[in-house]
């Protein structure tokens, strides 16, 4: 006679590792998207100084109309997701497949990483277009020197000293920790920690990020939150219990979001590429 062994499933789910948003401290939400999907932002230049003339009718110089520029921010990202949790799945998995927990998992594993990576790519693209970039292989001997090169850019462009952030690849972080000059300069203060921060160097909060969040061959991105506008216009998540045609739960979600780099603030971004 055969022996039938018992089988038991645990209600405790083997969850994957997730991260909270790493880019919130590097963006601003200064513009209100309520009721619109497009915002126009003025930037107004100044005029250079010129010698004052002690004679004539144009002693201050020749006046011209002060012009302005308009940057148009059009929200473009509109994405959604949906899945079904059949009643059998709910009843016969010892509570493991709960709708509420599955939705939280979807947000942690899909929504947050997608938005973080999108923002970082926007920053990287703007920095490269602005020639705020350097390309060189990183070693433990030059990692800190290359970091200081980015800090020099920020200083020369008059970027505010406070709230500076550097998003670094784990490869770069590993190499810079082996640079003796870095270890002497690094510091950390618990009173002003942001999510993911591991230290502070030359006024920059250091935040290592997974390589999947960064453009390929990126060692680090330096940013100030004044440069990048984050638009999270819609975050709509629903759990429908027994909707028509389904015995169980229908989970749906939709997000409308974008990120924009302001023309007058683009100098507050810098990227180092390794290739």
C-alpha positions, 0 to 999 in steps of 0.5 A, a space after each residue: 500500500 502506498 504512503 501519502 505524505 501531507 503537504 502544507 503551504 505557509 501563509 507567509 509569502 517569500 517577499 522580494 527585496 524592495 526599496 523606498 523611493 530614493 529620488 524624492 529628496 532630489 526633486 521639487 514639486 513647486 508647480 501645481 498640476 491640478 486640472 492641467 497637463 501642461 504648464 508654461 514656465 517663464 525664465 527672464 534674463 538679465 543684462 550685462 553691465 557697461 561703463 557709465 558715460 558722462 556725456 550724451 543722452 544715453 549715459 547708462 548705455 543703449 536700452 533694449 526691451 527685456 525679453 523672456 523665454 517660456 519652457 513648456 512642461 507637458 506631462 507625458 507618462 500615463 501608465 496602468 496595470 491590472 490583474 485578477 485574484 480569482 476567489 479560488 486563489 484567495 480561498 485556497 492559498 491560506 491567505 497568501 494572495 490577499 488583494 491589499 498586500 498584492 497591491 502594496 507589492 505592486 507599488 513597491 516593486 513596479 511603481 516606485 522603481 519605475 519613477 525613480 529610474 525615470 527621474 534619474 534618466 531625465 537628470 542624466 539626459 539634461 546634464 549630458 545635453 548641457 555638457 555637464 559631464 565627464 567620461 573616464 574609467 573609475 578606479 580606486 585611485 581616481 574615484 574621489 578626484 572625479 567626484 571633486 570634478 563634479 563638485 567643482 562644476 557645481 561651485 562654478 555654476 553657483 549651485 546652492 551649497 545645501 541639499 546637494 545629492 549624489 546618486 552613485 552606482 554601487 561599483 563607484 561606491 565600492 571604488 571610492 570607499 577604497 580611495 584613502 582621500 575619500 575616507 578622510 573627507 567623508 562624514 555622516 550626520 543622523 540629523 539630516 539623513 535622507 532615504 538611502 544616504 550612506 554618507 556626506 562628502 563635500 556637501 553632497 549626500 551620497 545615495 547608492 542606487 541599483 545599476 538598473 536605475 541609472 543609464 548604462 555606464 554611469 558612475 554617478 549623477 549629482 543633483 540639486 532638487 531645484 533643477 528637477 520638477 516632479 509631477 505626480 498628477 494621478 495615482 489611482 489604485 482600486 480593488 473591485 470585489 466580485 466585479 461583473 464576470 469575475 468571482 474574486 477581486 479585480 485590481 487596477 491601477 493608473 499613474 500619470 507622472 513626469 519629470 522636467 529639468 528647468 532651463 534656468 536650473 539645468 546647471 544643477 545637474 552633473 553626470 560622470 560616465 565610465 564609457 
